[in-house]
Amino acid sequence: MIPVVSLVLLTWNALEYTRITIESVRRFTKLPCELVVVDNGSEAPTVEYLRTL
């Protein structure tokens, strides 16, 4: 399915906000979309979480 909307999320050492945002996009977005997460050199916990996606 081709995405109708592209969302870009910029994050830096904000694991909890990043997790909440990604979960919200997954739960509430109805249109086909792509989510691009750009990490700006975060510490380990945020990077580890993003690698699990």
PDB file of N, CA, C and O in Angstrom, chain B, residues numbered from 101:
ATOM      1  N   MET B 101       0.845  -1.176   0.000  1.00  0.00           N
ATOM      2  CA  MET B 101       0.000   0.000   0.000  1.00  0.00           C
ATOM      3  C   MET B 101       0.895   1.245   0.000  1.00  0.00           C
ATOM      4  O   MET B 101       1.832   1.340   0.792  1.00  0.00           O
ATOM      5  N   ILE B 102       0.606   2.175  -0.873  1.00  0.00           N
ATOM      6  CA  ILE B 102       1.380   3.405  -0.974  1.00  0.00           C
ATOM      7  C   ILE B 102       0.915   4.381   0.103  1.00  0.00           C
ATOM      8  O   ILE B 102      -0.286   4.611   0.241  1.00  0.00           O
ATOM      9  N   PRO B 103       1.850   4.964   0.877  1.00  0.00           N
ATOM     10  CA  PRO B 103       1.459   5.910   1.921  1.00  0.00           C
ATOM     11  C   PRO B 103       0.806   7.154   1.336  1.00  0.00           C
ATOM     12  O   PRO B 103       1.247   7.682   0.315  1.00  0.00           O
ATOM     13  N   VAL B 104      -0.242   7.610   1.994  1.00  0.00           N
ATOM     14  CA  VAL B 104      -0.925   8.842   1.615  1.00  0.00           C
ATOM     15  C   VAL B 104      -0.282  10.019   2.339  1.00  0.00           C
ATOM     16  O   VAL B 104      -0.241  11.135   1.821  1.00  0.00           O
ATOM     17  N   VAL B 105       0.216   9.758   3.533  1.00  0.00           N
ATOM     18  CA  VAL B 105       0.797  10.790   4.386  1.00  0.00           C
ATOM     19  C   VAL B 105       2.154  10.303   4.885  1.00  0.00           C
ATOM     20  O   VAL B 105       2.316   9.132   5.229  1.00  0.00           O
ATOM     21  N   SER B 106       3.126  11.212   4.920  1.00  0.00           N
ATOM     22  CA  SER B 106       4.420  10.920   5.537  1.00  0.00           C
ATOM     23  C   SER B 106       4.554  11.781   6.783  1.00  0.00           C
ATOM     24  O   SER B 106       4.384  12.999   6.729  1.00  0.00           O
ATOM     25  N   LEU B 107       4.857  11.147   7.892  1.00  0.00           N
ATOM     26  CA  LEU B 107       5.066  11.855   9.149  1.00  0.00           C
ATOM     27  C   LEU B 107       6.539  11.745   9.512  1.00  0.00           C
ATOM     28  O   LEU B 107       7.130  10.670   9.411  1.00  0.00           O
ATOM     29  N   VAL B 108       7.133  12.857   9.936  1.00  0.00           N
ATOM     30  CA  VAL B 108       8.531  12.855  10.339  1.00  0.00           C
ATOM     31  C   VAL B 108       8.598  13.248  11.805  1.00  0.00           C
ATOM     32  O   VAL B 108       8.082  14.291  12.207  1.00  0.00           O
ATOM     33  N   LEU B 109       9.237  12.403  12.593  1.00  0.00           N
ATOM     34  CA  LEU B 109       9.385  12.634  14.027  1.00  0.00           C
ATOM     35  C   LEU B 109      10.863  12.813  14.324  1.00  0.00           C
ATOM     36  O   LEU B 109      11.656  11.900  14.093  1.00  0.00           O
ATOM     37  N   LEU B 110      11.240  13.967  14.828  1.00  0.00           N
ATOM     38  CA  LEU B 110      12.615  14.241  15.229  1.00  0.00           C
ATOM     39  C   LEU B 110      12.714  14.030  16.730  1.00  0.00           C
ATOM     40  O   LEU B 110      11.890  14.549  17.484  1.00  0.00           O
ATOM     41  N   THR B 111      13.710  13.274  17.172  1.00  0.00           N
ATOM     42  CA  THR B 111      13.836  12.991  18.594  1.00  0.00           C
ATOM     43  C   THR B 111      15.284  13.101  19.045  1.00  0.00           C
ATOM     44  O   THR B 111      16.215  12.867  18.275  1.00  0.00           O
ATOM     45  N   TRP B 112      15.450  13.464  20.316  1.00  0.00           N
ATOM     46  CA  TRP B 112      16.768  13.506  20.951  1.00  0.00           C
ATOM     47  C   TRP B 112      16.588  13.295  22.443  1.00  0.00           C
ATOM     48  O   TRP B 112      16.073  14.170  23.138  1.00  0.00           O
ATOM     49  N   ASN B 113      17.002  12.160  22.931  1.00  0.00           N
ATOM     50  CA  ASN B 113      16.941  11.819  24.357  1.00  0.00           C
ATOM     51  C   ASN B 113      15.556  12.041  24.964  1.00  0.00           C
ATOM     52  O   ASN B 113      15.443  12.559  26.075  1.00  0.00           O
ATOM     53  N   ALA B 114      14.532  11.663  24.265  1.00  0.00           N
ATOM     54  CA  ALA B 114      13.160  11.826  24.757  1.00  0.00           C
ATOM     55  C   ALA B 114      12.414  10.509  24.583  1.00  0.00           C
ATOM     56  O   ALA B 114      11.407  10.447  23.878  1.00  0.00           O
ATOM     57  N   LEU B 115      12.906   9.470  25.222  1.00  0.00           N
ATOM     58  CA  LEU B 115      12.365   8.134  25.019  1.00  0.00           C
ATOM     59  C   LEU B 115      10.872   8.064  25.282  1.00  0.00           C
ATOM     60  O   LEU B 115      10.130   7.544  24.448  1.00  0.00           O
ATOM     61  N   GLU B 116      10.416   8.564  26.403  1.00  0.00           N
ATOM     62  CA  GLU B 116       8.997   8.425  26.748  1.00  0.00           C
ATOM     63  C   GLU B 116       8.104   9.162  25.750  1.00  0.00           C
ATOM     64  O   GLU B 116       7.084   8.621  25.323  1.00  0.00           O
ATOM     65  N   TYR B 117       8.472  10.384  25.373  1.00  0.00           N
ATOM     66  CA  TYR B 117       7.679  11.132  24.391  1.00  0.00           C
ATOM     67  C   TYR B 117       7.712  10.444  23.028  1.00  0.00           C
ATOM     68  O   TYR B 117       6.702  10.404  22.326  1.00  0.00           O
ATOM     69  N   THR B 118       8.858   9.911  22.657  1.00  0.00           N
ATOM     70  CA  THR B 118       8.984   9.204  21.386  1.00  0.00           C
ATOM     71  C   THR B 118       8.097   7.972  21.367  1.00  0.00           C
ATOM     72  O   THR B 118       7.382   7.729  20.394  1.00  0.00           O
ATOM     73  N   ARG B 119       8.141   7.197  22.437  1.00  0.00           N
ATOM     74  CA  ARG B 119       7.322   5.982  22.534  1.00  0.00           C
ATOM     75  C   ARG B 119       5.833   6.326  22.462  1.00  0.00           C
ATOM     76  O   ARG B 119       5.082   5.679  21.733  1.00  0.00           O
ATOM     77  N   ILE B 120       5.406   7.335  23.211  1.00  0.00           N
ATOM     78  CA  ILE B 120       3.997   7.748  23.216  1.00  0.00           C
ATOM     79  C   ILE B 120       3.568   8.202  21.824  1.00  0.00           C
ATOM     80  O   ILE B 120       2.485   7.847  21.358  1.00  0.00           O
ATOM     81  N   THR B 121       4.405   8.978  21.168  1.00  0.00           N
ATOM     82  CA  THR B 121       4.067   9.486  19.836  1.00  0.00           C
ATOM     83  C   THR B 121       3.935   8.351  18.827  1.00  0.00           C
ATOM     84  O   THR B 121       2.978   8.316  18.053  1.00  0.00           O
ATOM     85  N   ILE B 122       4.882   7.432  18.830  1.00  0.00           N
ATOM     86  CA  ILE B 122       4.827   6.314  17.886  1.00  0.00           C
ATOM     87  C   ILE B 122       3.607   5.443  18.143  1.00  0.00           C
ATOM     88  O   ILE B 122       2.931   5.034  17.199  1.00  0.00           O
ATOM     89  N   GLU B 123       3.315   5.155  19.399  1.00  0.00           N
ATOM     90  CA  GLU B 123       2.130   4.356  19.728  1.00  0.00           C
ATOM     91  C   GLU B 123       0.850   5.065  19.303  1.00  0.00           C
ATOM     92  O   GLU B 123      -0.084   4.420  18.824  1.00  0.00           O
ATOM     93  N   SER B 124       0.795   6.377  19.473  1.00  0.00           N
ATOM     94  CA  SER B 124      -0.388   7.144  19.066  1.00  0.00           C
ATOM     95  C   SER B 124      -0.570   7.123  17.554  1.00  0.00           C
ATOM     96  O   SER B 124      -1.688   6.966  17.063  1.00  0.00           O
ATOM     97  N   VAL B 125       0.510   7.277  16.824  1.00  0.00           N
ATOM     98  CA  VAL B 125       0.427   7.226  15.359  1.00  0.00           C
ATOM     99  C   VAL B 125      -0.087   5.863  14.918  1.00  0.00           C
ATOM    100  O   VAL B 125      -0.959   5.776  14.054  1.00  0.00           O
ATOM    101  N   ARG B 126       0.446   4.811  15.501  1.00  0.00           N
ATOM    102  CA  ARG B 126      -0.002   3.460  15.141  1.00  0.00           C
ATOM    103  C   ARG B 126      -1.471   3.239  15.481  1.00  0.00           C
ATOM    104  O   ARG B 126      -2.199   2.608  14.714  1.00  0.00           O
ATOM    105  N   ARG B 127      -1.899   3.744  16.601  1.00  0.00           N
ATOM    106  CA  ARG B 127      -3.263   3.494  17.069  1.00  0.00           C
ATOM    107  C   ARG B 127      -4.306   4.343  16.349  1.00  0.00           C
ATOM    108  O   ARG B 127      -5.383   3.844  16.021  1.00  0.00           O
ATOM    109  N   PHE B 128      -4.009   5.607  16.099  1.00  0.00           N
ATOM    110  CA  PHE B 128      -5.044   6.537  15.657  1.00  0.00           C
ATOM    111  C   PHE B 128      -4.974   6.950  14.193  1.00  0.00           C
ATOM    112  O   PHE B 128      -5.887   7.624  13.715  1.00  0.00           O
ATOM    113  N   THR B 129      -3.944   6.581  13.475  1.00  0.00           N
ATOM    114  CA  THR B 129      -3.843   6.965  12.074  1.00  0.00           C
ATOM    115  C   THR B 129      -4.597   5.961  11.220  1.00  0.00           C
ATOM    116  O   THR B 129      -4.299   4.767  11.239  1.00  0.00           O
ATOM    117  N   LYS B 130      -5.566   6.450  10.476  1.00  0.00           N
ATOM    118  CA  LYS B 130      -6.394   5.582   9.634  1.00  0.00           C
ATOM    119  C   LYS B 130      -5.881   5.508   8.203  1.00  0.00           C
ATOM    120  O   LYS B 130      -5.988   4.464   7.558  1.00  0.00           O
ATOM    121  N   LEU B 131      -5.328   6.599   7.704  1.00  0.00           N
ATOM    122  CA  LEU B 131      -4.815   6.616   6.336  1.00  0.00           C
ATOM    123  C   LEU B 131      -3.527   5.809   6.252  1.00  0.00           C
ATOM    124  O   LEU B 131      -2.807   5.680   7.243  1.00  0.00           O
ATOM    125  N   PRO B 132      -3.234   5.268   5.079  1.00  0.00           N
ATOM    126  CA  PRO B 132      -1.919   4.647   4.925  1.00  0.00           C
ATOM    127  C   PRO B 132      -0.843   5.729   5.097  1.00  0.00           C
ATOM    128  O   PRO B 132      -0.872   6.753   4.415  1.00  0.00           O
ATOM    129  N   CYS B 133       0.082   5.500   5.990  1.00  0.00           N
ATOM    130  CA  CYS B 133       1.112   6.513   6.217  1.00  0.00           C
ATOM    131  C   CYS B 133       2.450   5.843   6.480  1.00  0.00           C
ATOM    132  O   CYS B 133       2.528   4.660   6.810  1.00  0.00           O
ATOM    133  N   GLU B 134       3.489   6.632   6.323  1.00  0.00           N
ATOM    134  CA  GLU B 134       4.813   6.179   6.718  1.00  0.00           C
ATOM    135  C   GLU B 134       5.277   7.092   7.837  1.00  0.00           C
ATOM    136  O   GLU B 134       4.998   8.291   7.830  1.00  0.00           O
ATOM    137  N   LEU B 135       5.976   6.527   8.784  1.00  0.00           N
ATOM    138  CA  LEU B 135       6.517   7.292   9.903  1.00  0.00           C
ATOM    139  C   LEU B 135       8.030   7.216   9.817  1.00  0.00           C
ATOM    140  O   LEU B 135       8.618   6.139   9.918  1.00  0.00           O
ATOM    141  N   VAL B 136       8.651   8.366   9.631  1.00  0.00           N
ATOM    142  CA  VAL B 136      10.102   8.456   9.555  1.00  0.00           C
ATOM    143  C   VAL B 136      10.579   9.040  10.876  1.00  0.00           C
ATOM    144  O   VAL B 136      10.221  10.164  11.228  1.00  0.00           O
ATOM    145  N   VAL B 137      11.385   8.280  11.606  1.00  0.00           N
ATOM    146  CA  VAL B 137      11.911   8.756  12.886  1.00  0.00           C
ATOM    147  C   VAL B 137      13.369   9.134  12.673  1.00  0.00           C
ATOM    148  O   VAL B 137      14.185   8.314  12.252  1.00  0.00           O
ATOM    149  N   VAL B 138      13.682  10.391  12.972  1.00  0.00           N
ATOM    150  CA  VAL B 138      15.043  10.893  12.844  1.00  0.00           C
ATOM    151  C   VAL B 138      15.580  11.099  14.248  1.00  0.00           C
ATOM    152  O   VAL B 138      15.081  11.938  14.999  1.00  0.00           O
ATOM    153  N   ASP B 139      16.598  10.332  14.598  1.00  0.00           N
ATOM    154  CA  ASP B 139      17.206  10.458  15.916  1.00  0.00           C
ATOM    155  C   ASP B 139      18.449  11.329  15.794  1.00  0.00           C
ATOM    156  O   ASP B 139      19.288  11.117  14.918  1.00  0.00           O
ATOM    157  N   ASN B 140      18.554  12.302  16.677  1.00  0.00           N
ATOM    158  CA  ASN B 140      19.632  13.279  16.619  1.00  0.00           C
ATOM    159  C   ASN B 140      20.734  12.959  17.634  1.00  0.00           C
ATOM    160  O   ASN B 140      21.191  13.841  18.361  1.00  0.00           O
ATOM    161  N   GLY B 141      21.159  11.687  17.678  1.00  0.00           N
ATOM    162  CA  GLY B 141      22.274  11.301  18.544  1.00  0.00           C
ATOM    163  C   GLY B 141      21.883  11.034  19.982  1.00  0.00           C
ATOM    164  O   GLY B 141      22.605  11.417  20.903  1.00  0.00           O
ATOM    165  N   SER B 142      20.757  10.386  20.188  1.00  0.00           N
ATOM    166  CA  SER B 142      20.274  10.108  21.544  1.00  0.00           C
ATOM    167  C   SER B 142      21.163   9.123  22.286  1.00  0.00           C
ATOM    168  O   SER B 142      21.974   8.411  21.692  1.00  0.00           O
ATOM    169  N   GLU B 143      20.986   9.103  23.608  1.00  0.00           N
ATOM    170  CA  GLU B 143      21.658   8.138  24.472  1.00  0.00           C
ATOM    171  C   GLU B 143      21.070   6.750  24.231  1.00  0.00           C
ATOM    172  O   GLU B 143      20.091   6.607  23.498  1.00  0.00           O
ATOM    173  N   ALA B 144      21.654   5.749  24.834  1.00  0.00           N
ATOM    174  CA  ALA B 144      21.331   4.342  24.597  1.00  0.00           C
ATOM    175  C   ALA B 144      19.856   3.957  24.717  1.00  0.00           C
ATOM    176  O   ALA B 144      19.363   3.274  23.819  1.00  0.00           O
ATOM    177  N   PRO B 145      19.108   4.347  25.769  1.00  0.00           N
ATOM    178  CA  PRO B 145      17.731   3.836  25.879  1.00  0.00           C
ATOM    179  C   PRO B 145      16.847   4.180  24.676  1.00  0.00           C
ATOM    180  O   PRO B 145      16.072   3.338  24.222  1.00  0.00           O
ATOM    181  N   THR B 146      16.953   5.382  24.168  1.00  0.00           N
ATOM    182  CA  THR B 146      16.138   5.779  23.019  1.00  0.00           C
ATOM    183  C   THR B 146      16.555   4.999  21.779  1.00  0.00           C
ATOM    184  O   THR B 146      15.705   4.519  21.029  1.00  0.00           O
ATOM    185  N   VAL B 147      17.839   4.874  21.564  1.00  0.00           N
ATOM    186  CA  VAL B 147      18.353   4.149  20.400  1.00  0.00           C
ATOM    187  C   VAL B 147      17.930   2.684  20.460  1.00  0.00           C
ATOM    188  O   VAL B 147      17.505   2.121  19.452  1.00  0.00           O
ATOM    189  N   GLU B 148      18.043   2.072  21.618  1.00  0.00           N
ATOM    190  CA  GLU B 148      17.652   0.668  21.771  1.00  0.00           C
ATOM    191  C   GLU B 148      16.173   0.475  21.461  1.00  0.00           C
ATOM    192  O   GLU B 148      15.798  -0.490  20.796  1.00  0.00           O
ATOM    193  N   TYR B 149      15.328   1.389  21.941  1.00  0.00           N
ATOM    194  CA  TYR B 149      13.895   1.298  21.653  1.00  0.00           C
ATOM    195  C   TYR B 149      13.641   1.405  20.151  1.00  0.00           C
ATOM    196  O   TYR B 149      12.886   0.609  19.594  1.00  0.00           O
ATOM    197  N   LEU B 150      14.259   2.373  19.498  1.00  0.00           N
ATOM    198  CA  LEU B 150      14.035   2.575  18.068  1.00  0.00           C
ATOM    199  C   LEU B 150      14.482   1.358  17.260  1.00  0.00           C
ATOM    200  O   LEU B 150      13.878   1.048  16.234  1.00  0.00           O
ATOM    201  N   ARG B 151      15.501   0.684  17.694  1.00  0.00           N
ATOM    202  CA  ARG B 151      15.973  -0.517  16.982  1.00  0.00           C
ATOM    203  C   ARG B 151      14.996  -1.675  17.096  1.00  0.00           C
ATOM    204  O   ARG B 151      15.033  -2.592  16.275  1.00  0.00           O
ATOM    205  N   THR B 152      14.130  -1.655  18.085  1.00  0.00           N
ATOM    206  CA  THR B 152      13.154  -2.740  18.240  1.00  0.00           C
ATOM    207  C   THR B 152      11.974  -2.594  17.292  1.00  0.00           C
ATOM    208  O   THR B 152      11.196  -3.535  17.132  1.00  0.00           O
ATOM    209  N   LEU B 153      11.826  -1.441  16.664  1.00  0.00           N
ATOM    210  CA  LEU B 153      10.670  -1.202  15.796  1.00  0.00           C
ATOM    211  C   LEU B 153      10.825  -1.874  14.451  1.00  0.00           C
ATOM    212  O   LEU B 153       9.938  -1.770  13.603  1.00  0.00           O
TER     213      LEU B 153
END
